Amino acid sequence: MMRTELFRLNGTVEHDSAIDSWLQERGVLGAIAGQWFEVMRKCGDEVREVLHDGCPVACVGDVPFCYVNVFKSHVNVGFYQGSSLPDRAGLLQGAGKFMRHVKLQPGVDIDASALRKLIERAYSDAKELVERG
């Protein structure tokens, strides 16, 4: 892993109904975001969530691994340690030191299996980081 100090978020909970409301208020794009946030929620028993910087974030305990955000015409599925994820399908965008995202648009096909694998890998990497302390 690239990062030596873990980024942590306060206030994570097992299930935040405010996130459900946030997703519902965003119509069609919220439904797309909700589909992928549900994948994050189901990654493991230690997944917690929080609204951070105005969008839903999935964490292992208090260490974030993924988020969703809704924009005017697309959804981002973001990865806190995305620069270290293997991306054979070439889905990840961004050039930051750590973070990457996948842009989703209504009516545009995406390799759902590859995106699911990215989410699952982000979760397992974060879990490993947490377990190592």
Secondary structure, 3 states (H helix, E strand, C coil): CCCCCCCCCCCCECCCHHHHHHHHCCHHHHHHHHHHHHHHHCCCCCEEEEEECCEEEEEECCEEEEEEEECCCCEEEEECCHHHCCCCCCCCECCCCCCEEEEECCCCCCCHHHHHHHHHHHHHHHHHHHHHC
